[in-house]
C-alpha cells in the first residue's frame, strides 16, 4: 500500500512538472509571436517614413522605435507605481494587516 501511494505521488509530481513545462513553452511561444508581430509593424512604419530596408537609416528608425517603446513602458510603470503609493498614503488603512496588504500592493506594482 505504501509503495502504491509513493508511485501515485511520483506520477502526480511528474504530470505537474510536464504541465508547467508545457505552459512555459506556450508562454514563450506567445511572447515570440508578439515580438515578431511588433517587429513587422515597426518595419512597416519605417517603410512608411520612406526608409529602405537594409540601409543604415532604416536600422536607425527601427532602433528609435524600440527605444521609444521601452521608454514608454518604463514611464508607464513609474506612473503606476507612484499612483499606488499615493493611494496607499491617502487610504487611511491602519493596523498590521492593512500595512501588509498595502506593502504587497506596492511591491506588485513597483517591482
C-alpha positions in Angstrom: 0.0 0.0 0.0 2.8 2.4 0.9 4.6 1.7 -2.4 1.4 2.3 -4.3 1.0 5.7 -2.6 4.6 6.6 -3.4 4.1 5.6 -7.1 0.9 7.7 -7.2 2.7 10.7 -5.7 5.6 10.3 -8.1 3.2 10.2 -11.1 1.3 13.2 -9.9 4.5 15.2 -9.4 5.7 14.2 -12.9 2.4 15.2 -14.5 2.5 18.6 -12.7 6.1 19.1 -14.0 5.0 18.3 -17.5 2.0 20.6 -17.2 4.2 23.5 -16.0 6.8 22.9 -18.7 4.1 22.9 -21.4 2.6 26.2 -20.0 6.1 27.8 -20.0 6.6 26.6 -23.6 3.3 28.1 -24.7 4.0 31.4 -22.9 7.4 31.7 -24.6 5.8 30.9 -28.0 3.2 33.6 -27.5 6.0 36.1 -26.5 7.9 35.2 -29.6 4.9 35.7 -31.8 4.1 39.0 -30.2 7.7 40.1 -30.7 7.7 39.1 -34.4 4.4 40.9 -34.9 5.8 44.1 -33.3 8.9 43.8 -35.4 6.8 43.6 -38.6 4.8 46.6 -37.5 8.0 48.6 -36.9 9.3 47.6 -40.4 6.0 48.8 -41.9 6.3 52.1 -40.0 9.8 52.7 -41.1 9.0 52.0 -44.7 6.1 54.4 -44.5 8.6 57.1 -43.4 10.4 56.4 -46.6 13.4 54.3 -45.3 14.6 51.4 -47.4 15.1 48.1 -45.7 18.8 47.2 -45.3 20.0 50.7 -45.0 21.6 52.5 -42.0 18.7 54.9 -41.8 16.2 52.0 -41.7 18.2 50.4 -38.9 18.2 53.7 -37.0 14.4 54.0 -37.5 13.9 50.5 -36.1 16.2 51.3 -33.2 14.5 54.6 -32.3 11.0 52.9 -32.4 12.3 50.2 -30.0 14.0 52.7 -27.7 10.8 54.9 -27.5 8.7 51.9 -26.8 10.9 50.8 -23.9 11.0 54.4 -22.5 7.2 54.5 -22.7 7.0 51.2 -20.7 9.4 52.5 -18.1 7.4 55.7 -17.7 4.1 53.8 -17.5 5.5 51.5 -14.8 6.8 54.5 -12.8 3.5 56.3 -13.0 1.6 53.2 -12.0 3.9 52.7 -9.0 3.6 56.4 -7.9 -0.2 56.1 -8.2 -0.3 53.1 -5.9 2.0 54.8 -3.4 -0.3 57.9 -3.4 -3.3 55.7 -3.0 -1.7 53.8 -0.1 -0.7 57.1 1.7 -4.3 58.5 1.4 -6.2 55.3 2.1 -6.3 55.7 5.9 -5.7 52.0 6.4 -4.2 51.1 9.8 -3.1 48.0 11.6 -0.7 45.3 10.8 -2.7 43.5 8.1 -3.6 46.8 6.4 0.1 47.6 6.3 0.9 44.1 4.9 -1.7 44.5 2.2 -0.5 48.0 1.2 3.1 46.7 1.1 2.1 43.8 -1.1 0.1 46.1 -3.4 3.1 48.4 -3.7 5.5 45.5 -4.4 3.3 44.1 -7.1 3.1 47.4 -9.0 6.6 48.7 -8.3 8.8 45.7 -8.9 
